[in-house]
Amino acid sequence: MSDPTYDLIIIGSGPGGYVGAIRASQLGLKTCVIEKDKAGGVCLNVGCIPTKALVERAEIFSSLSELRSMGVKADKSELNYAKVQKKAATASARLSKGVSYLLEKNKVDYIEGAAVKVGPSKVTLDKGTEIAGKHILIATGSSPKNIPGFETDEDRVLSSTGMLSMTELPESLIILGSGAIGIEFAYIMNSFGVKVTVVELLPRILPLEDFEIAGEIEASLSRQGIKFIKGVAARKLEKRENSIDVVLSDEVNTILSAEKVLVAIGRKANTDALDFSQTKISIDNRGFIETGDYYETGEKNIYAIGDILPSPQLAHVASREAEIAVEHIAGKETAKKIDASEIPSAVYCEPQAASFGMKTTPDENENITISRFPFSANGKAKATGHGEGLVKIVSDENGLILGAHIAGRNASEMIHELLLAKKEGITLEKLAEMIHVHPSLSESIMEASKEFLDGAIHI
């Protein structure tokens, strides 16, 4: 057999795949990317990017009441949601073209097709084409989960993908699941005047967030008009002529009716469409691939990253995992697997939620210290009308940060100051001493740090 054509074959061009491909090219590896759909994967095309475009426009639309308070005549009746959706789709299309450009600029071969079989040194496409390579990186991402009896048709029963292609607003919407996807769409739809009900199996919304932050977000969204039903499962779904009924598993089998239903119960790893039988790759019972310190699989020259691993299904996680894997493939000294306590996450509603590291429970552990500062006491937040939420820092007795959680305006931007402090071992005492510009939301981080020292000024 002749030498393989490529040093590295990457399956998937999402935030893991395309970042890995560009890094591989920088390190001198002859690389190709196999993609069955559009460059950029789910995140750029039917995930993070279009959703955030909708969040931004939902916030603008919600601000019309603020304009009215200043005497501006603003009429909401002429809203054309198709134009809103087109804005989001345009943003995605431009970024997808940008990814294609970056791959071409870095001399990465882009191969259109669906990979169906992975061998130790080759990938087979659906049309029978075989591509040979010394190393393979699997970055096939994830897709929305389905519940038996609640299968999506992307017309009346929707996944997040169907929500993003919707050009007309329903009068009412039931959302099953209150994770980040469910909450973001709840905020978007409610802002545009849709009657939204969120059903959550667990006792609280945003179960992956700190309980206190989740409570702040729920309280705010409830005030905005979103209805939450918690601690109950959806038992069955029945389609009527002009509505959909969702029957709950409570004592009286409550029936909720709406024009459409969004199923947002999480995402599953895209591993079931690939044949790994010729390899030593191990897959657990949830469909996740098992990997080592540098994301190598049981087949020494095959690596896997992103949503197909049991790490957080986040775009920025996939990107960093890809860099580590590719650097290891290239023989470069690199970090090992990402420290889970240093992975930031965010929920893009208004107010936002952002966090990393240790969470707390109502029964707080006596071995940790919790420092808080509310935005209601922050000058910038009050002046701009965004006084909801708080900064919450979890630390040890010496002021070393173990985790941080923010509910409030621009939380997704603010969280990184605390993450850097945690990563570099900067104590709360040092953060308290650091001068922050006034007025700024970030002063709340300084004040929370001072609260650890019993020295907060504004509470």
DABEL-V339618 format. One line per field, one symbol per residue. ss: DSSP state (h for helix, s for strand, l for the rest). A space follows every 50 residues. Layout:
ss=???
This chain:
ss=lllllsssssslllllhhhhhhhhhhllllssssslllllhhhhhhlhhh hhhhhhhhhhhhlhhhhhhllllllhhhllhhhhhhhhhhhhhhhhhhhh hhhhhlllssssllsssssllssssllllssssssssslllsssllllll llllllsslhhhhhhllllllssssslllhhhhhhhhhhhhlllssssss llllllllllhhhhhhhhhhhhhlllsssslllssssssllllsssssll llllsssslsssslllssslllllslllllllslllllsllllllsllll lssslhhhllllllhhhhhhhhhhhhhhhllllllllllhhhllssslll lsssssslllllllllllsssssshhhlhhhhhllllllsssssslllll ssssssssllhhhhhhhhhhhhhllllhhhhhhlllllllllhhhhhhhh hhlllllll
